[in-house]
Amino acid sequence: MLPTPKYHRHLAVGRDYFGPDLMGLAEYKTLEAQLNDKYPNRFQDPLTRKHAQFASTFIFSFLEAAIARCAFSEDFEAGSSGVIESITELINVLDASSQEIICVRSVTHLTTVDGNELEIGGIKIIPESARYDDSAEHVCGEIPGAPSAWNRELPWRFDPPHALLVTRESVEDPGDFYGAGRLLSARLERFLRTIRILTSGTVQTAFEITGPSTLTSPMSPHLHEFGKTTLMGRALVRREVKLTGNEAQAIEAIGKIIDSAEVKRDRIVATSFDVAMKKFNAAHVQGSLFDQLVDLATALEAALIGENEGEGLTLRLCSRAAALLSQTDDSSTAIFNDVKQLYLIRSKLVHGGQISEKDLGNLFKKLSTMPQHGIEGHFGIALAHAVDRMSDLVRRAILARLCLAEGPQPKWPFAGGVAVDAQLSDDDQRRTWRKLWHDRLIALGVGESAKRARAAVDMLIPEEESQTR
């Protein structure tokens, strides 16, 4: 096995070598006995403990850390700096009462205004530089053992601009290592969800790695990939998000209003609000654009249609969206017609109806936000614009429902028998409801999020150039 190549230096027991080949050695047994004797609080009677720890876990982790460091310096002597550093790290890890767990997520279409790192609400944002290997170095800087998780093939996506999101937590109980990883992942997901709702950015996750801050650890880094890039799954249109660092208050405000939503969940398998949020997020995972359109249509239905309201569903959906979401740059007529066309496409996809590319293209042309030039003959880009329109409508519908369901006497609670269509049939009531949710967002300092999103741009055109055109 040794020496390993400098760029393939992270070995893993069970994958690259057979653990029992070493466990029978006298040297291994001596080290194991020394560790058991020195750290009884960790290793004594492991099977009687709720969260057992074994000296063997640390021995293999220490060995792999030493090999990785020695390979980097190309010095595999027992007294080399890589070995000494790994011995020191092993002792420090065993002496420590806690372990730092880090979660790093690679995302597309997100950067900072000045290209520098910044931190918002305990999450560090690291924009990608012009160097192709920059992100890999940053990941390893946070989680040194990350290459063992991606197994010599970095699961990168080319959909710039890219950025890394990093968050961390110190864990004292070994049984909480993987639980902490899940909580960190949820923290990043919450951050992205809020960013998408605030900005309508087309931010997608490429991959996520969770692991310890040291090479030697009882926890191995774990890789999770979010979908695969396919011809119909790439972001053919995009809306970049450029953070300034001043968004913390807005992100916190939207996060709180989502978390405090009074949704009755007692003995309920699934609520309409939860379905709306889940499907909205699912549509931002790279995959089929048709699947995204279906997910978004389901989210819009869940946000604007209540329980036992199946009759005249399409008409109700179009009317409510038009009444609640219209504004000066997005008329009620345009919203009504767009929802009608998009929902027609969704119904054909869901119910197995046959639909040709030509027929779909004709439906796309009727959408109010479809670019008038440059998409003729580019079916995929036209479909992506259609999905983007639906995504923005869903985003605003979720915001409207959240605001209208707030307070001791909400206009439209998540559970309750409000005659929504009767209320919205009145001109004054429509204006009142629209003003209420707009004013609420303004009071939170995020009034801009109520507006229609700026036009998305084609994937091959820089956003600034497209806006100039």
ZAKOL-664101 format. One record per residue (C-alpha): residue number from 1; residue in one letter; x, y, z. Coordinates in nm, 4 decimals, decimal comma. Each point is the difference from the previous one (the first is absolute). Layout:
residues N
R  NUM  A  X  Y  Z
...
end
This chain:
residues 469
R  1  M  0,0000  0,0000  0,0000
R  2  L  0,2893  0,2373  0,0658
R  3  P  0,1126  0,2382  -0,1196
R  4  T  -0,3340  0,1389  -0,1149
R  5  P  -0,0160  0,2600  -0,2804
R  6  K  0,0037  0,3564  0,1306
R  7  Y  -0,3428  0,0671  -0,1540
R  8  H  -0,1521  -0,3311  0,1168
R  9  R  0,1251  -0,0060  0,3538
R  10  H  -0,3191  -0,0589  0,2038
R  11  L  -0,0449  -0,3716  0,0684
R  12  A  -0,3011  -0,1531  0,1752
R  13  V  -0,0213  -0,3288  0,1878
R  14  G  -0,2389  -0,2398  -0,1674
R  15  R  0,0414  0,1722  -0,3333
R  16  D  0,3740  0,0191  -0,0610
R  17  Y  0,1316  -0,2575  0,2463
R  18  F  -0,1224  -0,2850  0,2237
R  19  G  -0,0117  0,0957  0,3693
R  20  P  0,0618  -0,3510  0,1441
R  21  D  0,3335  -0,0099  -0,1848
R  22  L  0,1206  0,2579  0,2520
R  23  M  -0,2030  -0,0982  0,3061
R  24  G  0,1947  -0,3215  0,0380
R  25  L  0,3363  0,1774  0,0195
R  26  A  0,1802  0,0233  0,3356
R  27  E  0,0528  0,3745  -0,0518
R  28  Y  -0,3716  0,0547  -0,0519
R  29  K  -0,0921  -0,1960  0,3130
R  30  T  0,2564  0,1942  0,2041
R  31  L  -0,1367  0,3367  -0,1128
R  32  E  -0,3588  -0,1138  0,0602
R  33  A  0,0873  -0,1117  0,3541
R  34  Q  0,1752  0,3324  0,0702
R  35  L  -0,3003  0,2001  -0,1159
R  36  N  -0,2428  -0,2112  0,2027
R  37  D  0,2171  0,0481  0,3076
R  38  K  0,0583  0,3727  -0,0493
R  39  Y  -0,3636  0,0911  -0,0828
R  40  P  -0,2310  -0,2251  0,2055
R  41  N  -0,2761  0,2624  -0,0056
R  42  R  -0,0186  -0,0443  -0,3747
R  43  F  0,0708  -0,3653  -0,0589
R  44  Q  -0,0661  -0,2004  0,3184
R  45  D  -0,2915  -0,2470  -0,0304
R  46  P  -0,1258  0,1465  -0,3309
R  47  L  -0,2875  -0,2473  -0,0391
R  48  T  -0,1586  0,1175  0,3262
R  49  R  -0,0232  0,3594  -0,1283
R  50  K  -0,2738  0,1631  -0,2006
R  51  H  0,2546  0,1500  -0,2429
R  52  A  0,2955  -0,2345  -0,0106
R  53  Q  0,3440  0,1159  -0,1107
R  54  F  0,2786  -0,2351  -0,1015
R  55  A  0,3751  0,0587  -0,0069
R  56  S  0,0103  -0,1719  -0,3413
R  57  T  -0,2062  0,2821  -0,1535
R  58  F  0,2586  0,2559  0,1057
R  59  I  0,2951  -0,2224  -0,0990
R  60  F  -0,1177  -0,0357  -0,3597
R  61  S  -0,0892  0,3708  -0,0179
R  62  F  0,3456  0,0915  0,1395
R  63  L  0,1744  -0,2330  -0,2477
R  64  E  -0,1867  0,1501  -0,2972
R  65  A  0,0729  0,3538  0,1227
R  66  A  0,3705  -0,0784  0,0252
R  67  I  0,0047  -0,1525  -0,3506
R  68  A  -0,1774  0,3063  -0,1465
R  69  R  0,2484  0,2396  0,1602
R  70  C  0,3025  -0,2110  -0,0914
R  71  A  -0,1154  -0,0287  -0,3605
R  72  F  -0,0294  0,3769  -0,0247
R  73  S  0,3596  0,0466  0,1197
R  74  E  0,1157  -0,3179  -0,1796
R  75  D  0,1694  -0,1148  0,3207
R  76  F  -0,1235  -0,3271  0,1495
R  77  E  0,2682  -0,0392  0,2678
R  78  A  -0,1266  -0,0738  0,3515
R  79  G  0,1512  0,3219  0,1312
R  80  S  -0,1317  0,2242  -0,2787
R  81  S  -0,1935  0,3180  0,0689
R  82  G  -0,3194  -0,1626  -0,1338
R  83  V  0,0204  -0,2803  0,2557
R  84  I  0,0878  0,2333  0,2889
R  85  E  -0,2871  0,2352  -0,0899
R  86  S  -0,2429  -0,2921  -0,0156
R  87  I  0,1133  -0,1345  0,3399
R  88  T  -0,0533  0,3454  0,1505
R  89  E  -0,3449  0,0245  -0,1617
R  90  L  -0,0999  -0,3460  0,1278
R  91  I  0,0900  0,0981  0,3574
R  92  N  -0,1784  0,3353  -0,0273
R  93  V  -0,3162  -0,1631  -0,1369
R  94  L  -0,0044  -0,2634  0,2731
R  95  D  0,0645  0,2607  0,2715
R  96  A  -0,2726  0,2352  -0,1283
R  97  S  -0,3469  -0,0062  0,1510
R  98  S  -0,1670  0,1001  -0,3284
R  99  Q  0,0366  -0,0415  -0,3742
R  100  E  -0,0659  0,2725  -0,2561
R  101  I  -0,2298  -0,1145  -0,2822
R  102  I  -0,0121  0,2027  -0,3227
R  103  C  -0,2419  -0,0013  -0,2902
R  104  V  0,1096  0,1415  -0,3381
R  105  R  -0,2445  0,0401  -0,2855
R  106  S  0,0902  0,0895  -0,3584
R  107  V  -0,2628  0,2157  -0,1712
R  108  T  -0,0425  0,1594  -0,3413
R  109  H  -0,1123  0,3511  -0,1028
R  110  L  0,1092  0,1497  0,3339
R  111  T  0,2901  0,2347  0,0717
R  112  T  0,0836  0,3206  0,1854
R  113  V  0,0049  0,3494  -0,1454
R  114  D  0,3730  0,0524  0,0543
R  115  G  0,1075  -0,3621  -0,0398
R  116  N  0,1186  -0,0206  0,3606
R  117  E  -0,1099  -0,2361  0,2746
R  118  L  -0,2725  0,1136  0,2374
R  119  E  -0,2064  -0,1462  0,2827
R  120  I  -0,3759  0,0222  0,0524
R  121  G  -0,1737  -0,1542  0,2990
R  122  G  0,2697  -0,2536  0,0795
R  123  I  0,0448  -0,1024  -0,3644
R  124  K  0,3192  0,0869  -0,1851
R  125  I  -0,0340  0,0703  -0,3733
R  126  I  0,3177  -0,0665  -0,2019
R  127  P  -0,0245  0,1103  -0,3666
R  128  E  0,1894  -0,2011  -0,2580
R  129  S  0,3035  0,1682  -0,1524
R  130  A  0,1272  -0,0322  -0,3562
R  131  R  0,2109  -0,3036  0,0928
R  132  Y  -0,1658  -0,3273  -0,0935
R  133  D  0,1308  -0,1829  0,3100
R  134  D  -0,0810  0,2823  0,2406
R  135  S  -0,3167  -0,1567  0,1414
R  136  A  0,1644  -0,3367  0,0678
R  137  E  0,2710  0,1744  0,2013
R  138  H  -0,2600  0,1922  0,1992
R  139  V  -0,1950  -0,3178  0,0760
R  140  C  0,3190  -0,1704  0,1222
R  141  G  0,0848  0,3084  0,2044
R  142  E  -0,3263  -0,0481  0,1915
R  143  I  -0,0185  -0,3822  -0,0004
R  144  P  0,3540  -0,1394  -0,0474
R  145  G  -0,1224  -0,3539  -0,0677
R  146  A  -0,2540  0,1012  -0,2649
R  147  P  0,1861  -0,1701  -0,2900
R  148  S  -0,0683  -0,3387  0,1586
R  149  A  -0,3729  0,0787  -0,0317
R  150  W  0,0089  0,0961  -0,3671
R  151  N  0,2292  -0,2985  -0,0680
R  152  R  0,2396  0,1659  -0,2463
R  153  E  -0,2728  0,1561  -0,2143
R  154  L  -0,1240  0,3419  0,1082
R  155  P  -0,3763  0,0147  -0,0727
R  156  W  0,0170  0,3468  -0,1500
R  157  R  -0,2606  0,1748  -0,2155
R  158  F  0,0770  0,2627  -0,2613
R  159  D  -0,2731  0,2580  0,0431
R  160  P  0,1766  0,3200  0,1100
R  161  P  0,0180  0,2011  0,2100
R  162  H  0,0709  -0,2548  0,2712
R  163  A  0,0412  0,0432  0,3743
R  164  L  0,0518  -0,2114  0,3095
R  165  L  -0,2250  0,0330  0,3045
R  166  V  0,1661  -0,1040  0,3269
R  167  T  -0,1485  -0,0484  0,3459
R  168  R  0,1337  -0,1791  0,3093
R  169  E  -0,0910  -0,1272  0,3461
R  170  S  0,1923  -0,1418  0,2962
R  171  V  -0,1378  -0,3331  0,1236
R  172  E  0,0772  -0,1568  0,3378
R  173  D  -0,1981  -0,3236  -0,0185
R  174  P  0,1436  -0,2431  -0,2603
R  175  G  -0,3511  -0,1236  -0,0641
R  176  D  -0,0903  0,3436  -0,1329
R  177  F  0,2671  0,0163  -0,2715
R  178  Y  -0,2256  -0,1053  -0,2852
R  179  G  -0,3022  0,1700  0,1518
R  180  A  0,1993  0,3242  0,0060
R  181  G  0,0822  -0,0513  -0,3663
R  182  R  -0,3701  -0,0227  -0,0836
R  183  L  -0,0741  0,3152  0,1982
R  184  L  0,2798  0,1890  -0,1781
R  185  S  -0,1345  -0,1148  -0,3360
R  186  A  -0,3478  0,1185  0,0994
R  187  R  0,1491  0,3371  0,0997
R  188  L  0,1490  0,0435  -0,3473
R  189  E  -0,3241  -0,1146  -0,1641
R  190  R  -0,1945  0,2556  0,2036
R  191  F  0,2435  0,2716  -0,1086
R  192  L  -0,0377  -0,0922  -0,3689
R  193  R  -0,3768  -0,0271  0,0277
R  194  T  -0,0161  0,3499  0,1421
R  195  I  0,2377  0,1367  -0,2654
R  196  R  -0,2172  -0,1473  -0,2767
R  197  I  -0,3191  0,1423  0,1484
R  198  L  0,1594  0,3422  0,0459
R  199  T  0,1668  0,0294  -0,3393
R  200  S  -0,1460  -0,2661  -0,2320
R  201  G  0,3611  -0,0977  -0,0674
R  202  T  0,0547  -0,3224  -0,1889
R  203  V  0,2450  -0,1232  0,2638
R  204  Q  0,0486  -0,3769  -0,0115
R  205  T  0,2047  -0,2375  0,2137
R  206  A  0,2632  -0,2091  -0,1761
R  207  F  0,1309  -0,2016  0,2959
R  208  E  0,0463  0,0081  0,3742
R  209  I  0,2756  -0,1416  0,2206
R  210  T  -0,0318  -0,0419  0,3765
R  211  G  0,2913  -0,0981  0,2179
R  212  P  0,2401  0,0878  0,2830
R  213  S  0,2514  0,2829  0,0076
R  214  T  0,2866  -0,2457  0,0545
R  215  L  0,1399  -0,2842  -0,2086
R  216  T  -0,0084  -0,2285  0,3038
R  217  S  -0,3547  -0,0505  0,1228
R  218  P  -0,2547  -0,2706  0,0853
R  219  M  -0,2214  0,1455  -0,2730
R  220  S  0,0834  -0,0325  -0,3686
R  221  P  -0,0976  0,2788  -0,2435
R  222  H  -0,3228  -0,0681  -0,1872
R  223  L  -0,0893  0,1150  -0,3531
R  224  H  -0,3525  0,0661  -0,1242
R  225  E  -0,0633  0,0914  -0,3636
R  226  F  -0,3148  0,1923  -0,0905
R  227  G  -0,1075  -0,1371  -0,3361
R  228  K  0,1966  -0,0550  -0,3162
R  229  T  0,0519  0,2466  -0,2827
R  230  T  -0,1816  -0,1009  -0,3174
R  231  L  -0,0771  0,1816  -0,3235
R  232  M  -0,3513  0,0842  0,1192
R  233  G  0,1084  0,0424  0,3622
R  234  R  0,2619  0,2732  -0,0288
R  235  A  -0,1002  0,3520  0,0917
R  236  L  -0,0657  0,1256  -0,3529
R  237  V  -0,1063  0,3344  0,1428
R  238  R  0,1264  0,1594  0,3175
R  239  R  -0,0481  0,2853  0,2403
R  240  E  0,3159  0,0550  0,1991
R  241  V  0,0047  0,1034  0,3636
R  242  K  0,2766  0,2401  0,1041
R  243  L  0,0181  0,0440  0,3762
R  244  T  0,1309  0,3147  0,1648
R  245  G  0,0046  -0,1195  0,3606
R  246  N  -0,2873  0,2317  0,0944
R  247  E  -0,2664  -0,2667  -0,0562
R  248  A  0,0164  -0,1482  0,3509
R  249  Q  -0,3014  0,1910  0,1305
R  250  A  -0,2123  -0,0806  -0,3040
R  251  I  0,0938  -0,3696  0,0084
R  252  E  -0,0777  -0,0165  0,3714
R  253  A  -0,3338  0,1772  -0,0511
R  254  I  -0,1201  -0,2356  -0,2726
R  255  G  0,1350  -0,3007  0,1903
R  256  K  -0,1972  0,0988  0,3094
R  257  I  -0,3251  0,0548  -0,1866
R  258  I  0,0344  -0,3464  -0,1564
R  259  D  0,0909  -0,1663  0,3299
R  260  S  -0,2836  0,1733  0,1867
R  261  A  -0,2689  -0,0884  -0,2533
R  262  E  -0,2967  -0,1317  0,1970
R  263  V  -0,0558  -0,3253  -0,1810
R  264  K  -0,2041  -0,2691  0,1727
R  265  R  0,1993  -0,3237  -0,0174
R  266  D  -0,1507  -0,2016  0,2857
R  267  R  -0,0892  -0,3460  -0,1361
R  268  I  0,0422  0,1382  -0,3536
R  269  V  0,2100  -0,1993  -0,2464
R  270  A  0,0689  0,2955  -0,2314
R  271  T  -0,1141  0,3622  -0,0058
R  272  S  -0,0454  0,2132  -0,3100
R  273  F  0,2597  0,2515  0,1242
R  274  D  0,2603  -0,2727  0,0564
R  275  V  -0,0694  -0,1442  -0,3453
R  276  A  0,0392  0,3456  -0,1577
R  277  M  0,3382  0,0562  0,1658
R  278  K  0,1250  -0,3508  -0,0719
R  279  K  -0,0929  0,0101  -0,3686
R  280  F  0,1400  0,3521  -0,0435
R  281  N  0,3346  -0,1173  0,1379
R  282  A  -0,0104  -0,3239  -0,2015
R  283  A  -0,0288  0,2025  -0,3199
R  284  H  0,3427  0,1513  0,0722
R  285  V  0,1799  -0,3340  -0,0060
R  286  Q  0,1618  -0,0641  -0,3360
R  287  G  -0,2094  -0,2427  -0,1999
R  288  S  -0,2605  -0,0117  -0,2740
R  289  L  -0,1603  0,3344  -0,0789
R  290  F  -0,3286  -0,1828  -0,0495
R  291  D  0,0242  -0,1375  0,3552
R  292  Q  0,0748  0,3489  0,1279
R  293  L  -0,3076  0,1375  -0,1764
R  294  V  -0,2187  -0,2707  0,1557
R  295  D  0,1490  0,0654  0,3465
R  296  L  -0,0589  0,3747  -0,0317
R  297  A  -0,3574  -0,0461  -0,1218
R  298  T  -0,0656  -0,2211  0,3024
R  299  A  0,1579  0,2642  0,2255
R  300  L  -0,2190  0,2757  -0,1460
R  301  E  -0,3084  -0,2141  0,0471
R  302  A  0,0978  -0,0782  0,3603
R  303  A  0,0627  0,3681  0,0752
R  304  L  -0,3208  0,1417  -0,1503
R  305  I  -0,2565  -0,2819  0,0169
R  306  G  -0,1331  -0,1117  0,3368
R  307  E  -0,1464  -0,3249  0,1214
R  308  N  -0,3005  -0,1492  -0,1802
R  309  E  0,0209  0,2530  -0,2831
R  310  G  0,0472  -0,2359  -0,2929
R  311  E  -0,2939  0,1308  -0,2020
R  312  G  0,1019  0,2470  -0,2701
R  313  L  0,3584  -0,0263  0,1140
R  314  T  0,1689  0,1591  -0,3020
R  315  L  -0,2371  0,2977  -0,0052
R  316  R  0,0390  0,0522  0,3742
R  317  L  0,3767  -0,0169  -0,0300
R  318  C  0,0154  0,2496  -0,2872
R  319  S  -0,2422  0,2405  0,1670
R  320  R  0,1685  -0,0039  0,3393
R  321  A  0,3485  0,0400  -0,1439
R  322  A  -0,1167  0,2907  -0,2156
R  323  A  -0,1795  0,1674  0,2907
R  324  L  0,2816  -0,0335  0,2554
R  325  L  0,3186  0,0322  -0,2061
R  326  S  -0,0776  0,2681  -0,2577
R  327  Q  0,1830  0,3338  0,0028
R  328  T  0,0959  0,2768  -0,2389
R  329  D  0,2619  -0,2014  -0,1917
R  330  D  -0,1923  -0,3290  0,0143
R  331  S  -0,3690  0,0403  -0,0800
R  332  S  -0,2755  -0,2254  0,1282
R  333  T  -0,0827  -0,0936  -0,3595
R  334  A  0,3583  -0,1092  -0,0681
R  335  I  0,0134  -0,2069  0,3194
R  336  F  -0,3402  -0,1601  -0,0675
R  337  N  0,0992  -0,1035  -0,3524
R  338  D  0,3490  -0,1159  0,1002
R  339  V  -0,1279  -0,2221  0,2812
R  340  K  -0,2621  -0,1418  -0,2360
R  341  Q  0,2589  -0,0914  -0,2650
R  342  L  0,2515  -0,1385  0,2499
R  343  Y  -0,2620  -0,2034  0,1810
R  344  L  -0,1186  -0,1412  -0,3321
R  345  I  0,3546  -0,1218  -0,0685
R  346  R  0,0219  -0,1455  0,3491
R  347  S  -0,3292  -0,1880  -0,0392
R  348  K  0,1114  -0,1589  -0,3262
R  349  L  0,3291  -0,1094  0,1568
R  350  V  -0,1599  -0,1411  0,3145
R  351  H  -0,2892  -0,1785  -0,1681
R  352  G  0,2052  -0,1476  -0,2813
R  353  G  -0,1513  0,2083  -0,2771
R  354  Q  0,1870  0,0073  -0,3279
R  355  I  0,1480  0,3360  -0,0817
R  356  S  0,2402  0,0852  -0,2794
R  357  E  0,2972  0,2344  0,0107
R  358  K  -0,1793  0,2243  -0,2474
R  359  D  -0,3130  0,0200  0,2160
R  360  L  0,2094  0,0759  0,3086
R  361  G  0,1874  0,2670  -0,1915
R  362  N  -0,3292  0,1665  -0,0920
R  363  L  -0,1049  -0,0008  0,3654
R  364  F  0,3332  0,1498  0,1031
R  365  K  -0,0450  0,2895  -0,2451
R  366  K  -0,3190  0,1014  0,1840
R  367  L  0,1832  0,0595  0,3283
R  368  S  0,0373  0,3671  0,0852
R  369  T  0,3618  -0,0343  0,1158
R  370  M  0,1254  -0,2027  -0,2958
R  371  P  0,2755  0,1930  -0,1852
R  372  Q  -0,1243  0,1182  -0,3385
R  373  H  0,3307  -0,0658  -0,1737
R  374  G  0,2762  -0,2562  0,0183
R  375  I  -0,1907  -0,3171  0,1024
R  376  E  -0,1390  -0,1050  -0,3370
R  377  G  0,1232  -0,3536  -0,0562
R  378  H  0,1400  -0,0204  0,3552
R  379  F  -0,2652  -0,2148  0,1650
R  380  G  0,2004  -0,0697  0,3159
R  381  I  0,0590  0,3688  0,0738
R  382  A  -0,3674  0,0787  -0,0602
R  383  L  -0,0969  -0,2766  0,2437
R  384  A  0,2467  0,1372  0,2554
R  385  H  -0,1585  0,3464  -0,0278
R  386  A  -0,3415  -0,1580  0,0580
R  387  V  0,1263  -0,1785  0,3130
R  388  D  0,1576  0,3233  0,1200
R  389  R  -0,3294  0,1864  -0,0361
R  390  M  -0,1816  -0,2630  0,2037
R  391  S  0,2734  0,0085  0,2644
R  392  D  -0,0390  0,3741  0,0493
R  393  L  -0,3779  -0,0278  0,0286
R  394  V  0,0359  -0,2755  0,2607
R  395  R  0,2529  0,2066  0,1943
R  396  R  -0,2341  0,2978  0,0215
R  397  A  -0,3005  -0,2194  0,0772
R  398  I  0,1853  -0,1494  0,2986
R  399  L  0,0884  0,3477  0,1256
R  400  A  -0,3606  0,1156  -0,0401
R  401  R  -0,1388  -0,2986  0,1901
R  402  L  0,2525  0,0400  0,2813
R  403  C  -0,0907  0,3652  0,0501
R  404  L  -0,3763  -0,0496  -0,0360
R  405  A  0,0076  -0,2818  0,2575
R  406  E  0,1761  0,2116  0,2638
R  407  G  -0,1496  0,1660  0,3046
R  408  P  -0,2807  -0,0723  0,2469
R  409  Q  -0,2649  0,0617  -0,2678
R  410  P  0,1603  -0,1105  -0,3268
R  411  K  -0,1660  0,0755  -0,3298
R  412  W  0,0756  -0,3470  -0,1345
R  413  P  0,1146  -0,2495  0,2663
R  414  F  0,1600  -0,3284  -0,1005
R  415  A  -0,2889  -0,1857  0,1611
R  416  G  -0,3519  0,1363  -0,0019
R  417  G  -0,3053  0,0543  -0,2120
R  418  V  0,0651  0,3394  -0,1597
R  419  A  -0,2045  0,0754  -0,3127
R  420  V  0,3099  0,1008  -0,1947
R  421  D  -0,1567  0,0287  -0,3443
R  422  A  -0,2918  0,2059  0,1313
R  423  Q  0,2443  0,2354  0,1722
R  424  L  0,2185  0,0377  -0,3073
R  425  S  -0,2970  0,0622  -0,2287
R  426  D  -0,0282  0,3475  0,1531
R  427  D  0,2334  0,2681  -0,1376
R  428  D  0,0558  0,1641  0,3383
R  429  Q  0,0733  -0,3325  0,1708
R  430  R  0,2501  -0,0964  -0,2676
R  431  R  0,1854  0,3275  0,0467
R  432  T  -0,0149  -0,0392  0,3783
R  433  W  0,1448  -0,3510  -0,0075
R  434  R  0,2770  0,0972  -0,2422
R  435  K  0,0889  0,3076  0,2029
R  436  L  0,0021  -0,2008  0,3215
R  437  W  0,2633  -0,2509  -0,1086
R  438  H  0,2053  0,2638  -0,1849
R  439  D  -0,0004  0,2275  0,3064
R  440  R  0,0973  -0,2874  0,2242
R  441  L  0,3074  -0,0725  -0,2120
R  442  I  0,0898  0,3696  -0,0080
R  443  A  -0,0216  0,0053  0,3814
R  444  L  0,2401  -0,2940  0,0094
R  445  G  0,2403  0,1905  -0,2244
R  446  V  -0,0451  -0,2348  -0,2951
R  447  G  -0,2589  0,1858  -0,2068
R  448  E  0,1897  -0,0647  -0,3239
R  449  S  -0,0686  -0,3720  0,0288
R  450  A  -0,3704  0,0605  -0,0753
R  451  K  0,0847  0,1253  -0,3485
R  452  R  0,0280  -0,2085  -0,3136
R  453  A  0,3516  -0,1343  -0,0414
R  454  R  0,2277  0,1619  -0,2556
R  455  A  0,0259  -0,1864  -0,3286
R  456  A  0,2080  -0,3178  0,0047
R  457  V  0,2859  -0,0243  -0,2501
R  458  D  0,1196  -0,2770  -0,2304
R  459  M  0,2787  -0,2178  0,1376
R  460  L  0,2637  0,1036  -0,2569
R  461  I  -0,0495  0,3763  0,0305
R  462  P  0,1543  0,1982  0,2892
R  463  E  -0,2802  0,1523  0,2048
R  464  E  0,1294  0,3549  -0,0358
R  465  E  0,0213  -0,0367  -0,3790
R  466  S  -0,3519  -0,1417  -0,0187
R  467  Q  -0,1415  0,2875  0,2021
R  468  T  0,1728  0,2449  -0,2317
R  469  R  -0,1544  -0,1690  -0,3003
end
